[in-house]
Amino acid sequence: MESDKAAYQKYVGTYKDSSIEIVISMDDFGLSAEVSGRRGKLKLTAKDNHIFLVEGMQERVEFVLNDKNKIIKLIGLDSPMELDRIK
């Protein structure tokens, strides 16, 4: 499991599908997710390599890498969410 905040920088970006956009950002406390059109950020807590628990929800998300080790998607492990990285 990655614990170094600098290692989390690779997850920062904007992820989107046809109905939702989520911005992943990093602050002094770690990663957070902000859903477009909703107020507030949700803290992401690392659970495994590239897998995070969304604070206040029974939802785990996973950042998917391509064969060049770049993050290309954000998927829900407990829901059918699949977002492409656009930024």
C-alpha positions as CSV (number, residue, x, y, z in Angstrom):
1,M,0.0,0.0,0.0
2,E,1.3,3.4,-0.9
3,S,1.5,5.8,2.1
4,D,3.7,8.6,0.8
5,K,1.5,11.7,-0.1
6,A,3.9,12.4,-3.0
7,A,2.9,9.1,-4.5
8,Y,-0.7,10.1,-4.5
9,Q,-0.1,13.0,-6.9
10,K,-0.5,10.6,-9.9
11,Y,-4.2,10.2,-9.0
12,V,-5.0,13.9,-9.1
13,G,-7.1,14.8,-12.1
14,T,-10.6,14.9,-13.6
15,Y,-12.6,11.8,-14.3
16,K,-15.8,11.8,-16.3
17,D,-18.5,9.8,-18.1
18,S,-21.7,10.9,-19.8
19,S,-23.5,11.7,-16.5
20,I,-20.9,12.5,-13.8
21,E,-17.6,14.3,-13.3
22,I,-15.4,13.8,-10.3
23,V,-12.3,15.9,-9.5
24,I,-9.6,14.2,-7.4
25,S,-7.4,16.6,-5.5
26,M,-4.8,16.5,-2.8
27,D,-4.3,18.6,0.3
28,D,-2.4,18.3,3.6
29,F,-4.7,15.5,4.7
30,G,-4.4,13.3,1.5
31,L,-6.7,12.7,-1.5
32,S,-10.3,13.9,-1.8
33,A,-13.0,13.6,-4.4
34,E,-15.5,16.3,-5.4
35,V,-18.5,15.4,-7.5
36,S,-19.5,18.1,-9.9
37,G,-22.8,19.7,-8.9
38,R,-22.5,18.6,-5.2
39,R,-21.1,20.5,-2.3
40,G,-18.1,19.4,-0.4
41,K,-15.2,17.0,-0.8
42,L,-15.1,13.4,0.2
43,K,-11.9,12.1,1.8
44,L,-10.3,9.0,0.1
45,T,-8.6,6.6,2.4
46,A,-6.1,4.1,0.9
47,K,-7.1,0.5,1.4
48,D,-4.9,-1.3,-1.1
49,N,-2.7,-0.6,-4.1
50,H,-4.8,1.9,-6.2
51,I,-7.9,1.2,-4.1
52,F,-9.5,3.8,-1.8
53,L,-12.5,3.9,0.5
54,V,-14.8,7.0,0.0
55,E,-15.4,8.6,3.4
56,G,-19.0,8.5,4.6
57,M,-20.0,6.0,2.0
58,Q,-19.9,2.2,1.6
59,E,-18.0,2.7,-1.6
60,R,-14.5,1.7,-2.7
61,V,-13.0,3.1,-5.9
62,E,-10.0,1.9,-7.9
63,F,-7.7,3.9,-10.1
64,V,-6.9,1.8,-13.3
65,L,-3.5,2.0,-14.9
66,N,-2.6,1.3,-18.5
67,D,0.4,-0.8,-19.7
68,K,2.5,2.4,-19.4
69,N,1.6,2.7,-15.7
70,K,-0.5,5.8,-16.2
71,I,-3.9,6.3,-14.6
72,I,-6.6,6.1,-17.2
73,K,-9.9,5.3,-15.3
74,L,-11.6,5.6,-12.0
75,I,-14.0,2.7,-11.3
76,G,-16.4,1.9,-8.5
77,L,-15.8,-1.5,-6.9
78,D,-19.2,-1.4,-5.1
79,S,-21.2,0.4,-7.9
80,P,-21.2,0.3,-11.7
81,M,-19.3,3.6,-12.0
82,E,-16.6,3.8,-14.7
83,L,-15.1,7.2,-15.5
84,D,-12.4,8.0,-18.0
85,R,-9.6,10.4,-17.0
86,I,-9.9,13.5,-19.0
87,K,-7.2,15.8,-17.3
